[in-house]
Amino acid sequence: MNEVIALLTGRSALLPDGKRSAIGKHPVLGPLHIGTLGLEGDMQVDKRHHGGPEMAVHLYPLAHHAFWRARISDHPLLADPGAFGGNLAVENLDETQVRIGERFRLGSALLEVSQPRMPCATIERRFERRGMVAAILGSGRCGWYFRVIEEGVAQAGDILQPIAGSGAPHTVRSAFSAVADPAAVMDSELLTQLAECEALSAHWRAKADSKLRRHAL
């Protein structure tokens, strides 16, 4: 079962380099409203690249923390379930098991997978470790975003329950690797399908289409 160990929100805070970010998320006790823009009380500092209906709720699999311990040692942030900016802390779920457009019931809310999470330098600035973005691109350990189809209330201990029959054929991992990994083998058929996948966010459909066009030149 996909138990949500914690629901997490973040506020603006200083990174080690002095820049502000809300990537650090912290567990919230008790029931929490999940609206079309995300969890009540959650904040995004850079609203150009974060937040909005297509990036309302972020899940970064807790299982990936073991991968990072092997790469960057036992960094103290890795003890924090919100180390990578995730709003939902879940152990037994990753990008290979979740499909674009797949729907999940969480408490009384209904969530739908909208896109992979594109890594940015904020992660490296928070951990003070170089090479983390490249490691995410190469490994496909990207996490993903949900859009909120039905607003509702959820709390720690609730089950992220998949809705049978929902979603496109493409996993988050396959979509991320095809579009974002510069070392991935070019798959024009998959990119075409992603560019036409209505469940994938418009931004990622455009990214798939752009990669196709560049390859055609």
KEMARPA-714706 format. One line per field, with one value per residue (C-alpha): residue in three letters; residue number from 1; x, y, z. Coordinates in nm, 2 decimals, always signed. Each point is the difference from the previous one (the first is absolute). Layout:
N
aa (ALA/...)
i (NUM/...)
x (X/...)
y (Y/...)
z (Z/...)
END
This chain:
217
aa (MET/ASN/GLU/VAL/ILE/ALA/LEU/LEU/THR/GLY/ARG/SER/ALA/LEU/LEU/PRO/ASP/GLY/LYS/ARG/SER/ALA/ILE/GLY/LYS/HIS/PRO/VAL/LEU/GLY/PRO/LEU/HIS/ILE/GLY/THR/LEU/GLY/LEU/GLU/GLY/ASP/MET/GLN/VAL/ASP/LYS/ARG/HIS/HIS/GLY/GLY/PRO/GLU/MET/ALA/VAL/HIS/LEU/TYR/PRO/LEU/ALA/HIS/HIS/ALA/PHE/TRP/ARG/ALA/ARG/ILE/SER/ASP/HIS/PRO/LEU/LEU/ALA/ASP/PRO/GLY/ALA/PHE/GLY/GLY/ASN/LEU/ALA/VAL/GLU/ASN/LEU/ASP/GLU/THR/GLN/VAL/ARG/ILE/GLY/GLU/ARG/PHE/ARG/LEU/GLY/SER/ALA/LEU/LEU/GLU/VAL/SER/GLN/PRO/ARG/MET/PRO/CYS/ALA/THR/ILE/GLU/ARG/ARG/PHE/GLU/ARG/ARG/GLY/MET/VAL/ALA/ALA/ILE/LEU/GLY/SER/GLY/ARG/CYS/GLY/TRP/TYR/PHE/ARG/VAL/ILE/GLU/GLU/GLY/VAL/ALA/GLN/ALA/GLY/ASP/ILE/LEU/GLN/PRO/ILE/ALA/GLY/SER/GLY/ALA/PRO/HIS/THR/VAL/ARG/SER/ALA/PHE/SER/ALA/VAL/ALA/ASP/PRO/ALA/ALA/VAL/MET/ASP/SER/GLU/LEU/LEU/THR/GLN/LEU/ALA/GLU/CYS/GLU/ALA/LEU/SER/ALA/HIS/TRP/ARG/ALA/LYS/ALA/ASP/SER/LYS/LEU/ARG/ARG/HIS/ALA/LEU)
i (1/2/3/4/5/6/7/8/9/10/11/12/13/14/15/16/17/18/19/20/21/22/23/24/25/26/27/28/29/30/31/32/33/34/35/36/37/38/39/40/41/42/43/44/45/46/47/48/49/50/51/52/53/54/55/56/57/58/59/60/61/62/63/64/65/66/67/68/69/70/71/72/73/74/75/76/77/78/79/80/81/82/83/84/85/86/87/88/89/90/91/92/93/94/95/96/97/98/99/100/101/102/103/104/105/106/107/108/109/110/111/112/113/114/115/116/117/118/119/120/121/122/123/124/125/126/127/128/129/130/131/132/133/134/135/136/137/138/139/140/141/142/143/144/145/146/147/148/149/150/151/152/153/154/155/156/157/158/159/160/161/162/163/164/165/166/167/168/169/170/171/172/173/174/175/176/177/178/179/180/181/182/183/184/185/186/187/188/189/190/191/192/193/194/195/196/197/198/199/200/201/202/203/204/205/206/207/208/209/210/211/212/213/214/215/216/217)
x (+0.00/+0.11/-0.03/+0.07/+0.24/-0.02/-0.16/+0.26/+0.00/+0.27/+0.05/+0.26/+0.34/+0.37/+0.21/+0.37/+0.09/-0.24/-0.27/-0.35/-0.20/-0.29/+0.15/+0.03/-0.33/-0.11/-0.26/-0.34/-0.20/-0.37/-0.23/+0.10/-0.20/+0.13/-0.11/+0.06/+0.32/+0.12/+0.02/-0.14/+0.29/+0.26/+0.21/+0.20/+0.25/+0.07/-0.35/+0.13/+0.14/-0.19/-0.36/-0.33/-0.27/+0.23/+0.26/-0.24/+0.13/+0.35/+0.11/+0.36/+0.04/+0.15/+0.16/+0.24/+0.17/+0.20/+0.13/+0.11/+0.17/+0.21/+0.09/+0.04/+0.05/-0.24/-0.08/-0.21/-0.28/-0.06/-0.16/-0.27/-0.30/-0.03/+0.37/-0.08/-0.31/-0.26/-0.35/-0.08/+0.24/-0.06/+0.24/-0.12/-0.06/+0.23/+0.01/+0.00/-0.33/-0.20/-0.14/-0.07/-0.37/-0.04/-0.24/+0.03/-0.25/+0.16/-0.24/-0.29/+0.22/+0.05/+0.35/+0.12/+0.36/+0.08/+0.37/+0.35/+0.19/+0.28/+0.30/+0.16/+0.31/-0.20/+0.05/+0.37/+0.00/-0.20/+0.22/+0.32/+0.09/+0.08/-0.11/-0.34/-0.19/+0.20/-0.05/-0.38/+0.01/+0.20/-0.18/-0.36/-0.05/-0.20/-0.32/-0.32/-0.29/-0.37/-0.28/-0.30/-0.32/-0.21/+0.09/-0.02/+0.16/+0.27/+0.25/+0.29/-0.09/-0.24/+0.05/+0.10/-0.25/+0.04/-0.31/-0.02/+0.01/+0.11/+0.31/+0.18/+0.24/+0.31/+0.17/+0.14/+0.35/-0.04/-0.14/+0.28/+0.28/-0.14/-0.04/+0.26/+0.30/+0.25/+0.17/-0.33/-0.03/-0.23/-0.34/-0.21/-0.30/-0.01/+0.06/-0.28/-0.24/+0.11/-0.05/-0.36/-0.07/-0.28/+0.07/+0.35/+0.04/+0.01/+0.35/+0.13/-0.19/+0.18/+0.33/-0.06/-0.11/+0.31/+0.23/-0.16/+0.04/+0.36/+0.06/-0.17/+0.24)
y (+0.00/+0.35/+0.16/+0.37/+0.02/+0.38/+0.30/+0.28/+0.37/+0.26/+0.37/+0.24/-0.06/+0.08/-0.26/-0.03/+0.24/+0.27/-0.05/-0.06/-0.31/-0.21/-0.33/-0.11/-0.16/-0.10/-0.24/+0.14/-0.15/-0.07/+0.03/+0.24/+0.14/-0.08/+0.26/+0.05/+0.19/-0.26/-0.06/+0.27/+0.21/-0.11/+0.27/+0.03/+0.29/-0.03/-0.01/+0.01/-0.35/-0.15/-0.03/+0.05/-0.25/-0.24/-0.01/+0.02/-0.30/-0.15/-0.35/-0.09/-0.37/-0.07/-0.31/+0.22/+0.12/-0.32/+0.08/+0.34/-0.13/-0.21/+0.30/+0.29/-0.19/+0.02/+0.37/+0.12/+0.12/-0.35/-0.07/+0.25/-0.14/+0.34/+0.03/+0.02/+0.22/-0.27/+0.06/-0.37/-0.24/-0.35/-0.30/-0.27/+0.19/+0.13/+0.14/-0.35/-0.09/+0.32/+0.11/+0.34/+0.08/-0.27/+0.11/-0.06/+0.05/+0.16/+0.06/+0.17/+0.16/-0.14/+0.05/-0.06/-0.04/+0.30/-0.01/-0.10/+0.25/+0.16/+0.04/+0.34/+0.15/+0.08/-0.37/+0.03/+0.34/-0.15/-0.31/+0.19/-0.29/+0.03/-0.26/-0.07/+0.13/-0.21/-0.31/+0.06/+0.03/-0.31/-0.22/+0.12/+0.06/+0.31/-0.02/+0.13/+0.25/-0.04/+0.23/+0.00/-0.13/+0.02/+0.21/-0.17/-0.07/-0.25/-0.08/-0.22/-0.36/+0.03/-0.23/+0.13/-0.23/-0.05/+0.02/-0.32/+0.07/+0.36/+0.14/-0.02/-0.29/+0.21/-0.02/+0.31/-0.15/-0.06/+0.34/+0.17/-0.19/+0.05/+0.37/+0.11/-0.24/+0.13/-0.34/-0.19/-0.18/+0.20/-0.15/+0.19/-0.22/+0.05/+0.37/+0.03/-0.18/+0.23/+0.31/-0.12/-0.12/+0.22/-0.12/+0.13/+0.37/+0.24/+0.10/-0.35/-0.07/+0.30/-0.12/-0.34/+0.18/+0.22/-0.29/-0.17/+0.31/+0.04/-0.36/+0.05/+0.28)
z (+0.00/-0.08/+0.35/+0.02/+0.29/+0.00/-0.17/-0.03/-0.07/-0.02/+0.05/-0.14/+0.16/-0.07/-0.18/+0.10/-0.29/+0.13/-0.26/+0.10/-0.07/+0.14/-0.11/+0.36/+0.10/+0.35/+0.13/+0.09/+0.29/-0.05/-0.30/-0.28/-0.28/-0.35/-0.26/-0.37/+0.08/+0.25/+0.38/+0.22/+0.14/-0.26/-0.17/-0.32/-0.02/-0.38/-0.14/-0.36/+0.03/+0.30/+0.10/-0.19/-0.08/-0.20/+0.29/+0.29/+0.20/-0.02/+0.10/+0.02/+0.09/+0.34/-0.14/-0.19/+0.32/+0.00/-0.35/+0.12/+0.31/-0.23/-0.21/+0.24/+0.33/+0.29/-0.04/+0.30/-0.23/-0.12/+0.34/-0.10/-0.20/-0.17/-0.10/-0.37/+0.02/+0.01/+0.14/+0.05/+0.17/-0.14/+0.03/-0.24/-0.33/-0.27/-0.35/-0.16/+0.16/-0.07/-0.33/-0.15/+0.06/+0.26/+0.27/+0.38/+0.28/+0.31/+0.28/-0.17/-0.27/-0.35/-0.15/-0.36/-0.10/-0.23/-0.07/+0.12/+0.21/-0.18/+0.23/+0.05/+0.17/+0.31/+0.10/-0.02/+0.18/+0.29/+0.04/-0.09/-0.24/-0.37/-0.25/+0.15/-0.30/-0.24/+0.23/-0.01/-0.38/-0.04/+0.25/-0.06/+0.37/-0.06/+0.20/-0.15/+0.03/+0.04/-0.11/+0.23/-0.16/+0.31/+0.30/+0.33/+0.34/+0.09/+0.28/+0.08/+0.01/-0.30/-0.29/-0.35/-0.17/-0.38/-0.21/-0.22/-0.37/+0.02/-0.17/-0.33/-0.08/+0.07/+0.34/+0.16/-0.05/-0.37/-0.06/+0.20/-0.17/-0.35/+0.04/+0.26/-0.01/-0.26/-0.01/-0.07/-0.33/-0.23/-0.01/-0.25/+0.04/+0.38/-0.03/-0.26/+0.24/+0.29/-0.21/-0.07/+0.36/+0.13/+0.36/-0.01/+0.09/-0.30/+0.10/-0.02/-0.32/-0.15/+0.12/-0.17/-0.32/+0.01/+0.03/-0.29/-0.21/+0.08/-0.09/-0.34/-0.10)
END
